[in-house]
């Protein structure tokens, strides 16, 4: 560097009087197959902090150079011949641009000197590595070269041959492979995306990444030579070529790399650290980077508990650089990044989520050889399908409008897809609401989960491999997570984003995400909320409300992905924790017989050590855990480890589950509340002045007569919905009362009352159940409803107010299951032990059974009871028979014996 006039070394005694002298420490950056690179830490003396940005920082446009090259390759018309690649490297890089002499002392460097020798100072005469203004100043020059070259190529101007052209062309490989070895068979049937522009002129483009010029071109040898000569002349127009006076100065273009074949045209070239094959249209990590990836992953043992911060930063940086062209890997960084927030001193704890992410990278590493990345998976084009999705506390749903060219799978071609999924109780119970501020799932989490199910629906019914799809949502948080692919949160999103990445890698599509205002998203709103409609009515509603040329087709997400999404929402990671403790691969690929591992897992879940709440679970829950593991295997393209050679669950697992079922405690059947308890509550309620207590009594009466579930007559987060003020109708004989305008006196004359189903469990939307007066002054369903209506009207309650609402001092109070249970138990205590019931025997769940038992004892047909109670089977009635004492107490007298004489001991 000294001989080339790039640096000068002076004794400190000569430079210490320089104005503005600053001395910074030097360092070196290791490089593969090259000597280490000299670099300076200009932040040490605040040189970078004090540097004014008097350069064109916008010139640094190299961040997307690889993406632009890949786009040129994909958009190239194959009828113009194969696409060829080449690259040029600028020798000496930053050292091509001189410094202002007045600023040189500010960039001084402490130069290492032997002991006993006067301290030395190195002064740069050119742009030094490490200075803040060096990259933009240098990129201004290289971007100018690229612009000049592209301008010449667009004009198709003839250029004179460059002196280095023949030297660079000696290694041209203009014989593209007809049967590229990297072309996987799975892609042979994939047709090019019709959105590609056809016909298109031959491509001829130049791009630049700092000092690496990248050429992409089609044509014969003469045209390729012209493109290369244009690039070389453009370099010479900015960086002066050598002449006879230059004896030390190197040529602007690196001749060493030129002789190695960098400037040669090839269809398979290593560009910016990636092996690109333009014939097969694939991109892959070079062998040395694959080996490096394996080395990185092997450096973190599966049982390692902590790691140094500096080392972790290096691992994250290298994984990020390799993830650029590894579809699906973007979704694996959330937990890796979140670990940085848990740093303690200079160490970072490695939890099971971090190890799971590293295991996923190991899976991608093993998958690289079998699944090279197609360029069509990385470059977005016009969308081949447009979709809208939404989620609510009740469920999620959406619609897809596929393009005509998409190949359908089991559905009518070009038919818009309509789907929905109602969240299970365990998800709704964890949703954050005003009544449940301690929940663990937010509505944005549900929107994100719905977005994944939305993508899966399209994948299952249309072939979208290497197609761009656009999905729109009205939730900005979910949109941000989907676009970025990662988050530093430790809550639900990282678990879902991991599934997003794996799903994309398995199905080979190009996802795009966009925002749509909530008011402009009515189709997805309806799909995620109209769960009171049957599937048939749901489909008819969409076809009539949003008519299309081709009718909607109603579909559902796959069970395996549903299981994975539910596990992600609940942050279930039992399997990953278990395999990490054993030190085995989560996919058990090294084990020939996987059943023993599954058996131990099943036992640990059953005993509680791997269960969510760390307590023993029932056999059904343990079976759900095992099923979730098997379905996740299938989702990731592996064989379900539970199944034997004929596709059945292995007998060892079945035998174990049967033994768990036998050991389960007997089911805790609810006991029907005696009618005396209800009469006592109804009579005492007439003397109560507290509105909450009176409302509780009325809701107990309604639950008894209408056979309601707790979630239908209380403010309970359950698998059903409460009846509201607008769901009630009152009649005087055949005349229906107008409840909003009727006076309290008119309401009290009602003789018949009905409730209309909306979203209640097992109910058909808009069906009605009703009761007339019971004849009892206190225990009457009509009077209970009338009292509820009068109270709510007096407090100006809106029509959507649940009946289980009481206004105390003008403040609405929700009637909870706890209110019901407390009132029932106080009544049982007041009636005393002669009742045959203990206070602990009754709860809010007993009223439904009590009403059904009362009908059964009144000889009402069991089919009508089943219909009124909305039971899908007669299992409920089977144990109601056994608990109905009035029905069972005389059965022993009806047994016929051979004789009426007493049976002596000799008879036996």
Secondary structure as UniProt FT lines:
FT   TURN            2..5
FT   STRAND          7..11
FT   HELIX           12..15
FT   TURN            16..17
FT   TURN            19..20
FT   STRAND          23..31
FT   TURN            32..33
FT   STRAND          34..41
FT   TURN            42..46
FT   HELIX           47..50
FT   HELIX           57..59
FT   HELIX           62..64
FT   HELIX           65..75
FT   HELIX           78..80
FT   STRAND          84..90
FT   TURN            91..92
FT   HELIX           93..96
FT   HELIX           101..107
FT   STRAND          108..111
FT   TURN            115..116
FT   STRAND          120..124
FT   TURN            129..130
FT   TURN            132..133
FT   HELIX           134..155
FT   TURN            163..164
FT   HELIX           165..169
FT   TURN            170..171
FT   TURN            181..182
FT   HELIX           185..187
FT   TURN            188..189
FT   TURN            194..195
FT   STRAND          204..209
FT   TURN            210..211
FT   STRAND          212..217
FT   HELIX           221..238
FT   TURN            244..245
FT   HELIX           255..259
FT   TURN            260..263
FT   STRAND          268..271
FT   TURN            272..273
FT   STRAND          274..277
FT   TURN            278..281
FT   STRAND          282..285
FT   HELIX           287..298
FT   TURN            302..303
FT   STRAND          306..308
FT   HELIX           309..323
FT   TURN            324..325
FT   TURN            327..328
FT   HELIX           329..332
FT   HELIX           334..338
FT   HELIX           339..342
FT   TURN            345..346
FT   STRAND          347..349
FT   HELIX           352..368
FT   TURN            369..370
FT   STRAND          373..374
FT   HELIX           375..377
FT   STRAND          385..391
FT   STRAND          395..402
FT   TURN            404..405
FT   STRAND          407..408
FT   TURN            413..414
FT   STRAND          417..422
FT   HELIX           425..428
FT   TURN            429..430
FT   TURN            437..438
FT   HELIX           443..461
FT   STRAND          462..463
FT   TURN            465..466
FT   STRAND          468..473
FT   HELIX           476..484
FT   HELIX           493..507
FT   STRAND          510..515
FT   HELIX           518..520
FT   HELIX           522..527
FT   TURN            528..529
FT   TURN            531..532
FT   HELIX           535..545
FT   STRAND          553..555
FT   HELIX           559..569
FT   TURN            570..571
FT   HELIX           574..582
FT   TURN            586..587
FT   TURN            589..590
FT   HELIX           595..607
FT   TURN            612..613
FT   HELIX           619..635
FT   TURN            636..637
FT   TURN            641..642
FT   TURN            645..646
FT   HELIX           651..663
FT   HELIX           675..685
FT   TURN            686..687
FT   HELIX           691..706
FT   HELIX           710..713
FT   HELIX           725..727
FT   STRAND          728..732
FT   TURN            733..734
FT   STRAND          735..736
FT   TURN            739..741
FT   HELIX           744..748
FT   STRAND          752..756
FT   TURN            761..762
FT   TURN            765..766
FT   STRAND          768..772
FT   HELIX           781..794
FT   TURN            795..796
FT   TURN            799..800
FT   STRAND          805..808
FT   TURN            809..810
FT   STRAND          811..814
FT   HELIX           817..831
FT   HELIX           833..835
FT   HELIX           839..841
FT   TURN            844..845
FT   HELIX           846..857
FT   TURN            858..859
FT   HELIX           862..869
FT   HELIX           875..883
FT   HELIX           885..888
FT   TURN            889..890
FT   HELIX           891..894
FT   HELIX           905..907
//
